[in-house]
Amino acid sequence: MAQEEENRRMPAGMAGLTTYTDVNPNKIKLKPEYVVGIVAALVLAELVLYMSVVPI
């Protein structure tokens, strides 16, 4: 009996790791394209403001 318990193995796919694919703690979901667009708009707005306040 003890020999059987020693030879018993977990399936290689699980290996004791548990994943919860249905649980998502993030409340805000944004596409990466939106994030890049928002950052680009902020940089552009900052450049416009900088150029209008500090003329060269």
Number of C-alpha atoms within 10 A of each C-alpha: 5 6 7 7 8 8 8 8 8 9 8 7 7 9 9 9 6 7 8 6 6 6 7 7 6 6 6 5 6 8 7 9 9 10 11 11 11 12 12 12 12 12 12 12 12 12 12 11 11 11 11 10 9 7 6 5
